[in-house]
Amino acid sequence: MFYLLLVMAGLGAYDIMQMRAKKQTKQMVVYIVFMLLVGIFGIFYFSDPDRTSFAKLVLTLIGRKE
């Protein structure tokens, strides 16, 4: 999990510096949101890969059965 966060931080910093140089603020905000979501899903998966999938949890929360 540490390597995932390390790679994400490195790539994110590089991409954000490139976007800042081109003054792409809207794209930078969207990029940061997606990077945070990927980080959350990565931590969710790597913390216990054998648990119920995220899709199944969402379907259970909205009341849909398999």
C-alpha positions as CSV (number, residue, x, y, z in Angstrom):
1,M,0.0,0.0,0.0
2,F,2.9,2.3,0.7
3,Y,4.2,1.9,-2.8
4,L,0.8,2.8,-4.3
5,L,0.7,6.0,-2.3
6,L,4.3,6.8,-3.2
7,V,3.7,6.4,-6.9
8,M,0.5,8.3,-6.8
9,A,2.1,11.2,-4.9
10,G,5.0,11.3,-7.3
11,L,2.8,11.2,-10.5
12,G,0.4,13.6,-8.9
13,A,3.0,16.2,-8.0
14,Y,4.6,16.0,-11.5
15,D,1.2,16.3,-13.3
16,I,0.1,19.2,-11.0
17,M,3.3,21.1,-11.7
18,Q,2.7,20.7,-15.4
19,M,-0.9,21.9,-15.1
20,R,0.1,24.8,-13.0
21,A,2.7,25.9,-15.5
22,K,0.0,25.9,-18.2
23,K,-2.5,27.6,-15.8
24,Q,-5.1,24.8,-16.1
25,T,-6.8,25.3,-12.8
26,K,-10.1,23.5,-13.6
27,Q,-8.3,20.5,-14.9
28,M,-6.1,20.5,-11.8
29,V,-9.1,20.3,-9.5
30,V,-10.7,17.5,-11.4
31,Y,-7.4,15.6,-11.5
32,I,-7.0,16.0,-7.7
33,V,-10.5,14.7,-7.1
34,F,-9.8,11.6,-9.3
35,M,-6.5,11.0,-7.6
36,L,-8.1,11.1,-4.2
37,L,-10.8,8.6,-5.3
38,V,-8.2,6.3,-6.7
39,G,-6.2,6.5,-3.5
40,I,-9.3,5.7,-1.4
41,F,-10.3,2.8,-3.6
42,G,-6.7,1.5,-3.5
43,I,-6.5,1.7,0.3
44,F,-10.0,0.0,0.5
45,Y,-8.7,-2.9,-1.7
46,F,-5.2,-3.3,-0.3
47,S,-6.4,-3.3,3.3
48,D,-8.3,-6.5,2.8
49,P,-8.5,-8.0,-0.8
50,D,-10.9,-10.8,0.3
51,R,-13.7,-8.6,1.5
52,T,-16.9,-7.9,-0.3
53,S,-16.4,-5.8,-3.4
54,F,-17.2,-2.1,-3.4
55,A,-19.8,-2.6,-6.1
56,K,-21.6,-5.1,-4.0
57,L,-21.5,-2.8,-1.0
58,V,-23.0,0.1,-3.0
59,L,-25.8,-2.2,-4.4
60,T,-26.6,-3.3,-0.8
61,L,-26.7,0.3,0.4
62,I,-29.2,1.3,-2.3
63,G,-31.4,-1.7,-1.6
64,R,-30.7,-3.9,-4.7
65,K,-30.3,-7.6,-4.2
66,E,-28.1,-9.9,-6.3
